[in-house]
Amino acid sequence: MNKRRDFLKSMGLLGLGATIAHPLSAYADIADSKSYKSKDTTMEGNINEKQVISILQTTDVHCQVHPHDELFWENGQIEFRKTGGYANLSAMLKTLRAQNPHTYTLDTGDMFQGSELSVETTGKAFVPVLNAMDYDLYLPGNWEVVYGKKNMQDLMGSLTAPKICTNMYHDLGEGKKGELIFQPYQVWNVAGVKIGFLGYTDPLVPKRQSPIYSKGILYTTPEENLQHYVDVLKNQEKCAFIIIIAHLGLSQQIALANRPECEGGKLYFGWRYPRTRA
């Protein structure tokens, strides 16, 4: 129970709401980052001043273009309200970005499945929508495979921002694991501080959904390479902060957060919790 309580408390650093995460305010003390120099020319100001970096996260939008009925539980009663839709989401993100110019946005999956428009266009109608949202990083969710591996690669490859996934491999047949389908991590150099991202999606996809969807893909559990990539980001990339973004479901995410590799240090989590659609 203590571990679970500590985990839920830590989620306040990057806690998901119904549509968007509360900002993660990372106060980067540049004076303590002797070897880091920012490559981001938009970061201005005295290098000895603390900078506030806001990282906003969306997830499970499921191709919802327009506001729609969503169930809320308030004051002991069920209440339905119109909410969500990419237009509303875009306006919200623009408002939050205006409040802090050092704001970055990521989406952690289920962006190409969930509406008739998506089915009719095999997800392609949402490529320009997502690119117009100006995301900085993507993680594929469990439903990105719904149109098959090749279509997933085409759709994700058409997005202009980087994509990461640390546990999806090409299946070479007979259980042989090939290369990772997406790059395993991303490093941002912001305000003179390096921030590293790892991304894990649900390894149970072939069991939870039709295995035809994910044919040609091998999934591994996070613990199979978590220690390796944490070591790479800490000791090779020299990241001051490591953020794990995940599309796993709450029980798997709690288990991941309680692993020894995640103890100590400046390692944070961005979860799809609670699971609600935008």
N, C-alpha and C positions, 0 to 999 in steps of 0.2 A: 504493500500500500504506500509506503514512503517513496519508493521509486516512482510509482505511478503519480503520486502527488507532485513530486519534484519535476516529472516530465510535463505535466499539465501546467505547472507554474512556468516552466521554461518556454512553453509555447507562446506566452505573452510577448516574446521577443519577435515573433513573426506569426501572430495568430490569425487564422482565417475567419472572416465574417461570412455573411451569406453570399457576397459577391466578390469581395476584395479583402486583402489582408490589411490589418493595421500596419502602419509603417514600422520597419525596423530601424530605429535610430542608432546608428553605429557612430559613436564619437571617436574619430580617429585622431589620436595624438601624434601629430607628424614628428614631433621632437623625438619620440621613441622609435620611429621607423627610419633609422639612419640610412639604410641602403635603398629606400624606395623613392622613385621619382615618378610623378604622375605623367602619363601619356595623354591624359584627357585635358585638352586645352580649355574646356569649358569650366574647369575648376579654378576659380580665381580667389584672390585674397592672400593674406599673410600666411606663409607656410607654417608659422608657429601657432596659428589659431586653430582651434578645434572646428572640424567640419561635420555637419549633420548630413548623413546619407540616408535617404528614404528608399526602401525597397518594397514595392507593392506587388502583391501576388493575386492572380485570379486562377480559377480552376473549375472544371465541370460546367462550362458554359453551354455545351451541347448544342451549338448551332442555333441558339435562340436569338433571333433578330429583333423581335418585338417584345414589349412587356407582356407578361402572362401571369395567370393566377399562381400564387405560391402559398403554401400553408404555413402559418405562424402560430405558435402557442404562446399566448400572452394573457396574463392575469387569470390563469387557470382555465382559459377557453381557447378553442380553435378559431382562428381568424384567417380569412383569405384576403390577400392584397395583390394588386397588380405591381409587378416588380421585374427587374432584369431587362434583358435585351441589350444588344451591342450598342445601340444608340445611347441608352442611359449609361452603360458602362464606359463608353468613350468619354462622355461628358464628365463623369465622375473622375476618371483618370486625369483628364485635362485640368480639372479644378485642383486636384491634389498635386499635380506637377507644378502648377503655378505657385503653390504655396512654398515649394522648395525646388529650386532649379537643379539640385543634385538628387533627382529622383529617377529611379530605374524600375522597370516593370517586367514581370515574367509571368508566363502562363504554364501551369503544370498539368495540362492534359485534358483529354476528352473534348477536343475542339472541332472534330470533323464528323461527329455522329450525333443524331438527336432530333432532326427535323426532316420534313418532306423535301425541302430545298436541297439539303445535303444528299439525300438518297438519289434524287433526280440528276444531280450533277456529280455524283461520286465524290462529294466533298469539295470539288473544285471552286464552287461559288464562294467559299469562305476563305480562299487564299488571299484575294485582294482586301477582304474585310480585315483579316488578321494583320496583314501588312500595314494597312491604314491605322491600326491601333498602336503602331509604333512600339511593339514589345522589344525587349532587349535580350530575352532568353526564353527558350521553350524546353519542356520535358514532355515526351509522348505519354499519354495515359493508356488505360487498358482498352479503350475503344478506338484508338488510332489504327488498329489492325483490321477493323471491320470490313474494309474493302480489299483486304489482302496485303501481303508484304510489299509488292511492287508499287501499288497505289499509295501505301503509307509513305514509302520512300519518295515518291513523286510529290506528294502533298507537302510533306515536311521539308523536302528539298526546295520547294517553291517559296518557302517563307524566308524573308530576308535576314532575320535575326539568327544567331547561332542556336543549334539544338544539341542537347546533351542527354545521354542515357548511359549509365554505367553498368547495366546488366542485361542488355539485349544484344545477342550475338547472331551471326549468320550460322545456320544449321547446314553442316557439310554432309549430313546423312549419317545414319547409324550412330547417332548420338555424339558425333564429332563436332566440336565447337570451333567456329572460324573466328574472324575478326569481329570487333564490336561494330554494330550497324551505325551508331552515332558516336561522336567524340565523347570520351568518358568524363571530361570535366571542362570547365571554363574558368578563366582567371580574368578578373577585372582589376585594372590599376586605377584607383579612384582617390583623388586627394592625396596622392603619395602613399597610399596603402593598397596592398594586394588583397583581394577578396576571392577566394576559390569556391567554386560550386561543384558538388557532385549531385547526380540525379538518378533515383531508383524508381522503376515502375513495377507494377504487380507481377511477380514471377508465377502467379497462379492463373494467369490469363488462359493458357491452353486447357485448364480444368474448369474454370468458371464460365468460359464462353466456348463456342464451337471451336475445336482445334483447327478447323479449316481456315478460320480467320488468320491465325498466326502460323500457318504452315511455312516452313523455311526459317523460322526464328527459334533460337534457344534462349531461354531465360535462366538466369542464375539468381540465387538469393543474395542479398546485400553482403552478408558476412563472408562470401567467397572472395571478394576483392576489396572490401571496405578498408581494411588495414593498409593494404598496398597503396590505395589512392589517397588516403589520409596522409600517409608517409610522403608520397610524392608532392602533395600540395604544401605540406609543412616544411619539408627539408629540401626539396628540389625547386619548387616554385616559390618558396619563401613567403607563403600567404600568412598574413596576420590574422585573418578570419577565414573560417571554413563554414559554408552553409550547405546543408544537405536538403535538397528538395525531393519530395517523394509523392508518388501516386500509388500508395500501397493499401490504404484502409487503416483504420485506427489501431486495431490489434497488432498488425505487423509493424506499424510505426512506433508504437510503444516498445515493442520488443527490440526494434532497431535502436531506439534512443537509450535503452538500458544496456546495450552492449559495452564491453570495456573499452573498445576503440573510441567510443563517444564520450568517455569520461574525461573531465579536465580540459584545460585549454579553451580557446575561443572558437567553439564549434556550436553552431546553431541549426535550427530545424525550420523548414517551411513545409507545412502539411496541408493536405486536403481535409481539413477538419473544422467544423462539422461538415458532413457531405451534403451540400446544397447546391442547387443550380443557380446560375446567374440569371 
